[in-house]
């Protein structure tokens, strides 16, 4: 376990335009404990997005 009981690190904002399917976007956390990222998706187009999937994977050391 890390030094602190709660996950903590600087906020890291990454804005990506999804241009292909499938597309992988890596989210990096430098906190001392594993934490789930907050992912916000905004559709700025006029078309509906269907069959969208987010997979949150962790590398185990």
N, C-alpha and C positions, 0 to 999 in steps of 0.2 A: 504494500500500500504506500502511496505517496506521503508527502509531508503534511498535506492538508486533507481533511475529511470530505471535502467537496471539490468536484472538478473546477479548475480555474485557469484561465489564460486570457490573453488579450483578444478582443473581438477581431475577427477576420472576415471581411465582407468580400465576396467574390461574385461578380456579375458575369454571366455567360449567356451568349445567344446560342440556343440549340439549333444547329443547322443540318443535322443528319440523324438517321435512325438506324441502329441505336447509337447513342453518344455517351461516352463516359466522362464524368466530371469528378475530379478528386477533391476531397475536402480534407484539409490537414488541420489537426489540433495539436498544439504544443503544450497543452495542460499536463499536469503531473498524474492525472487519473483519466481513464477512458470516459468520454462523454458523448452523448448523442448530439450531432449538429442540428441546428434549426435551419430547415430548408424552406425557402419561400419561393413559390413559382407564380409568375405573373404572365398571363397570355396577353401580349400586346398586339396580336393579330386579330383579324375578323373571323377566323374559322375556329370552330370548336376543336378541342384536343380530345381524342378518344384513345382508349387502351394505353394509358400512360402508367408506367411503373417506376418506382424508386426502390433501389436495393441499397441498404446500408450495411457495408461489410467492414469488418475489423481484421487487421493483421495480428495474429497471436504470436508472441515471441517466446 
